[in-house]
Amino acid sequence: MDKSFNVAIIGAGKMGRSHARTWVQAGHIVRSITDLNEAAARQLASVHNVNKLLTDYKAAIEDKEIDIVSVCVPAGMHAEIAIFAAQQGKHIMCEKPVALTLEAAHAMEDAVSRAGVRCALGFQLNYGKNLDIISGLIKEGAFGNPLMIQLELIKEVRPNLAMHNKFGNNGPIVDCACHDWLFWETAIGSKPKNVFARGGIIAKNRPELAGIKELAIDTASIVLEFESGDVASMNVSWGLAKNTKLFSRFARVRGPEGAAELEKNETIKQLLGDREEIVSAESNLDPRLNMFNHLADCIANNMPVRYGIRTGIEQLTLSMAILESISSGKVVDLDYKTVQGANR
Ligand SMILES: NC(=O)c1ccc[n+]([C@@H]2O[C@H](COP(=O)([O-])OP(=O)(O)OC[C@H]3O[C@@H](n4cnc5c(N)ncnc54)[C@H](O)[C@@H]3O)[C@@H](O)[C@H]2O)c1
């Protein structure tokens, strides 16, 4: 670590707790915790002996001591807080999805670019060692091509109900699938070209969701074609019947020469003919810690981040195309050349 930074955590929920723990683990100092819910802020502050508790994010960010703002609030608030942080010259670690609309994401990108600060998005899956290993195997042609990638993201209704709200985190297609798409486009080194999806809301009659006016799509089958000709299919659902013991597999990849099964941040089982080899077992590595170390390095050395707002905009463009395909019943083409810009 080149330098120790002072961090303000905005949002003391699940991700706020995770960010605070990881910043401390990475050797930085959490100076303040902010949440509209004072009890949540107090609880998290007590874990890390932080004595500055706030309810107003602006006061937290204006604090001259703060170098980095960790944005851990619901997605609809990311842009407002990140823009304010950039305007105050603060670097940003912002959770994904970048925002709920492309308009908000572009405003965020503009503010970050004008201020010349660094902004990383929380795509921690892309900081695990198994991404390097699977990319290496793909590059050396271990599986041949074209590749067929099978992804599964299946869970019960999320306990954080905002995840199911169209105006909250807008369901798994916007909130969650972006981790997996980014992992695979990085692994194969190619961008999505078009997408076809069918889906709906299968948990609509669940009593715990009754208070939500507009539910997000919670279930879909998605087929995505990459510019390389490789194809990925994903089954995604946050509507599994209560207590069903069906656990999703992270990924399977296969080509004419071989196949592999991946567990998230854990093992890669490589299958070539009748040979079976466990290529990696890395459950002790913490990709989020790698991600925070990367942002701190980029700030200290004035370098662009690997996965920033630009990556977030591309992923949100893909999420919107999936939703468009579900609503139109048509294949939707993607053209990332029109999504220009760079991560900062
Ligand atoms: N990277 C990942 O794997 C991952 C996993 C889960 C969630 N997330 C993302 O992290 C973000 C936060 O999710 P979470 O699960 O921690 O939610 P959460 O509901 O557990 O916590 C959010 C907190 O933000 C607070 N808050 C809301 N508005 C605020 C404001 N204006 N000022 C200060 N505090 C405010 C809430 O009171 C709450 O305590 C979301 O964008 C979500 O998509 C990322």
The ligand as an SDF file (V2000), in Angstrom:
LIG
                    3D

 44 48  0  0  0  0  0  0  0  0999 V2000
  -21.3650   -5.6530   -5.0040 N   0  0  0  0  0  0  0  0  0  0  0  0
  -22.2820   -6.4920   -4.5750 C   0  0  0  0  0  0  0  0  0  0  0  0
  -22.1140   -7.7010   -4.6650 O   0  0  0  0  0  0  0  0  0  0  0  0
  -23.5450   -5.9640   -3.9590 C   0  0  0  0  0  0  0  0  0  0  0  0
  -24.3300   -6.7910   -3.1590 C   0  0  0  0  0  0  0  0  0  0  0  0
  -25.4860   -6.2520   -2.5810 C   0  0  0  0  0  0  0  0  0  0  0  0
  -25.8490   -4.9280   -2.8310 C   0  0  0  0  0  0  0  0  0  0  0  0
  -25.0680   -4.1590   -3.6390 N   0  0  0  0  0  0  0  0  0  0  0  0
  -25.4170   -2.7490   -3.9230 C   0  0  0  0  0  0  0  0  0  0  0  0
  -25.0800   -1.9520   -2.7880 O   0  0  0  0  0  0  0  0  0  0  0  0
  -26.0250   -0.8910   -2.6340 C   0  0  0  0  0  0  0  0  0  0  0  0
  -26.5690   -0.9180   -1.2080 C   0  0  0  0  0  0  0  0  0  0  0  0
  -27.1940   -2.1640   -0.9910 O   0  0  0  0  0  0  0  0  0  0  0  0
  -27.3780   -2.7810    0.4740 P   0  0  0  0  0  0  0  0  0  0  0  0
  -27.6820   -4.2200    0.2690 O   0  0  0  0  0  0  0  0  0  0  0  0
  -26.2560   -2.3940    1.3550 O   0  0  0  0  0  0  0  0  0  0  0  0
  -28.7160   -2.0200    0.9420 O   0  0  0  0  0  0  0  0  0  0  0  0
  -29.2210   -1.8050    2.4310 P   0  0  0  0  0  0  0  0  0  0  0  0
  -30.6740   -1.4960    2.3200 O   0  0  0  0  0  0  0  0  0  0  0  0
  -28.7760   -2.9370    3.3040 O   0  0  0  0  0  0  0  0  0  0  0  0
  -28.4440   -0.4980    2.9220 O   0  0  0  0  0  0  0  0  0  0  0  0
  -28.6400    0.7590    2.3530 C   0  0  0  0  0  0  0  0  0  0  0  0
  -28.5260    1.7890    3.4700 C   0  0  0  0  0  0  0  0  0  0  0  0
  -28.5010    3.0980    2.8760 O   0  0  0  0  0  0  0  0  0  0  0  0
  -29.2230    3.9680    3.7400 C   0  0  0  0  0  0  0  0  0  0  0  0
  -29.6180    5.1430    2.9660 N   0  0  0  0  0  0  0  0  0  0  0  0
  -30.5740    5.2450    2.0190 C   0  0  0  0  0  0  0  0  0  0  0  0
  -30.6020    6.5020    1.5100 N   0  0  0  0  0  0  0  0  0  0  0  0
  -29.6480    7.1980    2.1550 C   0  0  0  0  0  0  0  0  0  0  0  0
  -29.1890    8.5410    2.0760 C   0  0  0  0  0  0  0  0  0  0  0  0
  -29.7270    9.4250    1.2280 N   0  0  0  0  0  0  0  0  0  0  0  0
  -28.1950    8.9440    2.9030 N   0  0  0  0  0  0  0  0  0  0  0  0
  -27.6300    8.0710    3.7790 C   0  0  0  0  0  0  0  0  0  0  0  0
  -28.0420    6.7690    3.9000 N   0  0  0  0  0  0  0  0  0  0  0  0
  -29.0260    6.3500    3.1040 C   0  0  0  0  0  0  0  0  0  0  0  0
  -30.3870    3.1200    4.2400 C   0  0  0  0  0  0  0  0  0  0  0  0
  -30.9380    3.6560    5.4250 O   0  0  0  0  0  0  0  0  0  0  0  0
  -29.7120    1.7680    4.4450 C   0  0  0  0  0  0  0  0  0  0  0  0
  -29.2310    1.5910    5.7720 O   0  0  0  0  0  0  0  0  0  0  0  0
  -27.0890   -1.1050   -3.7090 C   0  0  0  0  0  0  0  0  0  0  0  0
  -26.8540   -0.2760   -4.8020 O   0  0  0  0  0  0  0  0  0  0  0  0
  -26.9060   -2.5550   -4.1260 C   0  0  0  0  0  0  0  0  0  0  0  0
  -27.2110   -2.8060   -5.4630 O   0  0  0  0  0  0  0  0  0  0  0  0
  -23.9210   -4.6420   -4.1850 C   0  0  0  0  0  0  0  0  0  0  0  0
  1  2  1  0
  2  3  2  0
  2  4  1  0
  4  5  1  0
  4 44  2  0
  5  6  2  0
  6  7  1  0
  7  8  2  0
  8  9  1  0
  8 44  1  0
  9 10  1  0
  9 42  1  0
 10 11  1  0
 11 12  1  0
 11 40  1  0
 12 13  1  0
 13 14  1  0
 14 15  2  0
 14 16  1  0
 14 17  1  0
 17 18  1  0
 18 19  2  0
 18 20  1  0
 18 21  1  0
 21 22  1  0
 22 23  1  0
 23 24  1  0
 23 38  1  0
 24 25  1  0
 25 26  1  0
 25 36  1  0
 26 27  1  0
 26 35  1  0
 27 28  2  0
 28 29  1  0
 29 30  1  0
 29 35  2  0
 30 31  1  0
 30 32  2  0
 32 33  1  0
 33 34  2  0
 34 35  1  0
 36 37  1  0
 36 38  1  0
 38 39  1  0
 40 41  1  0
 40 42  1  0
 42 43  1  0
M  CHG  2   8   1  16  -1
M  END
$$$$
